[in-house]
Amino acid sequence: MVPTIQIDLFQGWPATAMLPVERLKQAANSALSNKAIFTEGFAYGPDEGYFPLRKNIAAWLSQSYTPVQPISAERICITGGASQNLACVLQVFTDPAQTEIIWFVEPTYHLVFRVFEDAGLSGRMRGIPEDGEGMDVAALELDLEAFDRGDLLYQAGCEKTYKLDRPYRKIYKHVIYCVPSFSNPSGTTMSHSRREALVRVARKYNALVVADDVYDFLSWGLGHPQLRLVDIDRVLDGGPEDQFGNVVSNGSFSKLIGPGCRVGWAEGTKDFIYGLSQAGSTRSGGAPSQLTSTFINDLLEDSFLPEYITNTLVPEGRRRHCILASAIKTHLGHFGVSFTPDPETSPVAGGYYIWLQLPAALTATQVCREALEIQNLVLGGGETFAVPGEDTPGGDLHRRLRLCFMWEDEGRLVEGVERLGLVIQSVLTNNE
């Protein structure tokens, strides 16, 4: 009999029970009770976003990452979240007639592809494999060299029309997209040496690295996430080669406060941030999430948010990660199922996901189908995270599942794995 209650281990959202609803309600009331604040909040706002929030984010990031140079507000632009900001980055800094290839670590975040397609970059997306240290930067450089020689081709599928020259923009020849810390879906964290190598490759080939840093603060392993790519770009080999740099950090409150807030931030060089703020949608419609920015700012004014992350989100994430990992070992280990990252052994653990590997006799497609049909269990198959346009996804994606431990409550995490065990047993039996 199919269970009536669905368990969703694919949904990459924070559980509603973890969100700071009462404190956010107080913040909204405080902002809407102060005429000076709500007058600015209801306005279009400056292009770069609500200045008090920019200033407080800069101070928070400086304290959290302790970069060589403190982060100033002029390096911060308020966004409508990481995805909305990526679209604006592509509007300003890429051109289908000049930008050649979009490079992704593979597996990669599966909902990002349409953002690139909408920017006119369909048909030129390429996957680069990862290992335990993150993106294989050596393989990336080999493919970049091959492209420069004309050995690596793509189907552009776009009309050769150039964007107008603007003093606030630079058109990058390539874009490299990655989630350096606790990558979605694999949970991998890029090592410091790989990060430095990636920045050097980006400079060499006129590439913009878009670093989705949305999981950085959710760290509970034996170590801590490496220095961000945007921090490395500031100081490596004397700093950026031009005023725009080669890295933009894409931050968001979606995984910390709730995706419906639609507030995030971008960090880059002063000139890059100014150029980003000149996107047509911002110039016409005003700063993204201007009113909500006044609410979020209240959470930083009294340091509530950093303390909430440290005292609530990180312990809750650690507990959920350990519960799911333990359930996998108990209920799936005898099938030959393995996973990463293991919170008991991984030097760095955090984020939202466990990356599970099925035994050779099974495929993720079959397991996902059977899980929904016979156990009312929603899973994410590995091929969902393959870069589109390639005939065959690289690696073992056909045997991978992404499991999220931050959406369902703790009891359902265990029950979900138990149901998955029943599915695996059923599929193996039927395959005999």
N, C-alpha and C positions, 0 to 999 in steps of 0.2 A: 504494500500500500504506500502511495506517495505521501510524504509528510505534508500537512496543510500549511505549516509555517515555513516560509522561504528563508534560507540563510544565504547572505550575499557576501562572499569573500573576494569579490572583484571590485566592489565600490571603493574608490580611493578618497573617501571623505572622512573628516573627523566626526566621531560620535557626538550626537547632540548633547548627551549627558556631560561631556567634557567641556563644553563651551561656557565662557564666562558671562552668561546671560544677565545676571543681576548687576554685575559691575558695568557691563556695556549699557544697560538701562540707565544707571546712574550717570555714566559719561554723557549719554544723549541728553538727559535732563539738565545736566550742568551746562552743556554747550548751548542748549536751546533756552536757557534761563539767563544767559549773558548776552546782552544786546550787541556788544562789540564783536563777540564770537559768531553769533548766528547771522549777523548782518553780512559778515564776510563769508560765512558758510553757505548762505543762500545765493551768493553772487557767482559769476562765472569763475572768478579766481585768477591768479597769475598763471602764466603758461606752465611754469615749472611745478605748480601745485601749492598747497597751503604751506606757507613758510614755517610756522611753528612746528608742524609735523616733519618737514624736511630737516629742520635743525635738531629735533629730538631723535629722529632716526639716525642722523649722522653721529650724534653723541652715543647712542645705544650701540651702533655698529663699532665705533671706535673702542668702546669699553669691552665689547664682546670679543673682537678679533685682535685687539691690540696691534694694529698695523704699525709699520715703521713710522709713517706719517699719519697724524690724526685725520679723520674724514671730516670734511667741511660740508655745509649745507649746499654749496654750489656744485657738489658732485652728486647730488641727490635730486631726482625728479619723481614726483608722485604719479602713480599709474592707476589704472582700473583693474589691476591684477596682472599676473605674469603673462597670461595669454593675450590680453588686450595690449599689453606693452610690446610683446613680440611683434604683433601686427604693425604697431607704430614704428618700431625699429626697422622693419622691412620696408615700410612706406618711405622712410626718410633715407636709409642707408644702403638700399639695394635697388637694382634696376634690371629687369629681365633681359635687357639688351647688353648689359655689361657684367652682371654677376653671373659667374659660370656654374659652380657646383655648390650644393648644400650638403655638407658632410655631417652624418649623425653617428654617434656611438650606437652599435646595434647589439642587443635590443635597446629600444628607446621608447620614450613616452608616445603612446599610440595616437593621441588626439592632436598632436602638434602638426601633423602633415598638412592638414587643410589650410592652416595659417600660411604655410609656404606656397601652397597651390593658389590661394587667393591673391598672393603677391605676384603671380605670374611666373612662379618658379617650378611648376609641374614638369616632370620629365627629366629633372636634373638632380635628383636626390640619391645619395650614395651612402651605404652603411659601412662603418669601420668596426671591426670586432673589438671586444674588450676581454681583459683577463682580470686577475685578482687586483691589479693596480689601476684598473680603469681602461679608458680608450687606448688602443695600441697606436701610439703616436708615430712609431716607426712605420707601421703599415699606412697610416695616413700620409706621411711624407712621400712614401713610394708612389702612392696613387696620385698625389699632387704633381710629382715629377713626371709621371706617365701622362697626365693630362697636358702638361706644358709641352711634352714632346708630340702630342697629337695621337698617342696610343690609346687614350681613354676618351670615348665619345659619349655623347648623350643626345637625346632627342629633345630639342628645345621646346618646340610646340608653342612658340610665341612670336608675335610680330616684333621686328627690330625697330622699336621706337624708344628713343632715349628720354630720360627725365630731364627737366630743365636744370641747368647749373644753379646752385644756390650757395651763398657763402657759408651757410650753417651746416652743410652736409658734405659727406664724402661717400662715394660709391665704392663698396668693397668688392673685390673680385670673387671672393668665396665667403661662405658663412659656415661656421662649425658650431653645431648645436650639441650641448651635453648637459647632464645633471651631475656635476662633479662629486657631490656628497650624497650618499644614500640614493644612488641612481634609481629612477623609475624605469623598468620594473625590477632590476636585479639586486638593488641594495648595495651595489659596489661603490666604494669611495676611492677616487683617484688619488694616487700617491703624490707627494710634493714634487718628486723628480719628474713625474709625468706632466704635472701642471706646468712646471718650468719649460719642459720640452714643447708642450703644446703652445705656449705663448711665443716661443722662438719660431716655431713653424708658422704660426699665424702671421707674425711679422714678415717672415721670408716670402710668403705667398699672398700678401695683402688680403688677409682673411679677418673677418670679425668673429670672435668667439662669443656666442650667446650662452652664458652660464646660468642655468636655472638653479638658483640657490635656495629653493623654497623649503628644503628639509633641513637646512644647516643647523638650526637650533634644537632639533630633535635628536640629540646625541646621547647615548648612554653606554657606550662600549668601554673597553679598557683604555682607549686613547681618545683623542678629540679630532674632529675634522681638520684637514690641512688648511693652511692659509688660502684664502680665495684666489681664484685666477685674476680677479680685478685688482687685488692687492699686489700680486706678483707683477702684473703689468706695470704698476706704478714705479717699481724699483729695479726690476731685472735688467741687468746690463746697462744701467744708467737711465732706465725709464723708457717711456713710449717714444717711438721714432717720429711721431707727429702729434699735433694737438688733439687728435681724436682717439688715439690709442687703438688697441686691438681686442679689448674685452669689455663687455657690458655685463654687469651682474643684475639678474632679474630676481627681485625679491617679492614676497607676497605674504599677506596676513591670512590667506585662505586656509592654510593647514594649521594655523595657530588660533585664530579667533572665529573663523567660519567663512566659507567661500562666498556666501551671500553679501558679505561686507564690501566686496569688490574694491578693495584698496590694496595697492602694492607700491613698490618703489623700484627705480632703476638707479644703478650707480655706475659712473664712468668718469672720464675726464670732464673738466668744466665745459669744453667745447662740444663734446659728444652730448652731454646732458642738455645744453642749450639747443643743439640741433634737434634732439629728440622732442623737446618741448615745442618745436615749431611744426610738428605734424599737422596737416590740414584739419583733422578732426578736432584737435585740441584748440587750434587757433579759431575755429568756428564755434565749437561747443563748450569751450572753457576747460579748466583743469578737470581731469577725471575724478569722480567721487569726491567733489569738493566738500559737500556737507558731511558725508561720512568721515572724511579726514579729520574734521573737528572732534568727532567722537573718539576715533582711534588715538588722536593726539592726547586726549585726556588720560588714556591708559598708560602713556609714557611719561606724562608730567610728574606723576607720583611714583614712577617705577613699578606700577602694578604689573605690567606685561612681562618684564624680565623675571620678576618673582613668580608670576603665575606659570611661566614656562618651566622654571627650575623646580618649583614645589608641586606642580600639578601635572603638566603635560609630559615632562620627562619621566617621572616615576610611573605614570599611567602607561606611557608607551613602552617603557622597559618591562613592566609587568605583563602587558598584553603580548609583547614580542616573545617573552619567555614562556607564557602559557601556550601560544601557538606552536613554538618550536618543540616544547615538551610533548604536546599532543601528537605532532608529526612523528617524533621518535617512537612514541608509545604505540600509535595505531597504524603507522605506515612504514616504519623502519624495516619490518620483516618482509615487506614487498620489494625491498631494494630502493626505496625512495630516499633521496638525499636533498639537501637544501642549503642555501646561503642567504644572508649571513647567519651564523649560529651565534646567539648572544653569549654563549658560554666560552667560545673560543676566538671569535673575531676580534682583532685589535680595535676596530671601529665598528660600532653597531648603532643603528638608529633608523629614522625615517618612518615609513609606513608599510613596508612590504617584505615578504619572504619569497624567494625565487626557488621554486621547487622543481626537481628533476625526476621524471618518471623512469621506471625501468625500460629497457630496450623493447620489451614486448608490447608497450603501450604507446599511443599517440595522444597528445593533448586534445586534439579535435574530438576524438572518440570519447575520451574521458569527460570533457566538458558537456558534450551532447547527452551522454548517459546520466551525468550528474544532475542536469536540469530535469530530464524526463523521469527519472526514477527516484530521485532524492530531493527534488526542489532546491537544488544547491547551485548557486551561480559562481562560476570560476572564470578566470582569464587565461586563455590559451596562449602559449608562447608566440605563435605566428602572428598574433594580433600586434605584436611589438616589432615586427619586421619592417624595414624601410621599403615603401612601395616602389614598384617599377623594376625590381630585380626578379629574375625568373624563379630562383630558388633561394629562400632565406638562408643566411649563413648559420653555421654551428648546429646546435641541437635544439633550436627553438620549437621544433615539432614535438619535443618531449618535455617542454617546460610549462609550468603554471605559475602565475603570479597570485599570491594570497595576501590580502590586506588585513592587518590585525587592529586597525584603528577605527573601523566602522561598527561592526557587530559587538555586542557586549561579550564579556569574558566567557560566560557559559556557552554561548552560541559558537564561539571560536572552537571550543572543544567538540561540541556536537557537530559542527561543520566538518571537522577533520574525521570524526567517526563516520559520518555519512560518506565522505570521500573514500574511506577505507572500504566501505560496503560496495561502492561503485567500482573501485579497482578490483576487488575480489570478483564481482560479477563479470566485468569485462575479461579478466584473465580466464575465468571459467568458460565463458562463451567463445573465447578464442582458441580453446583447446581442440 
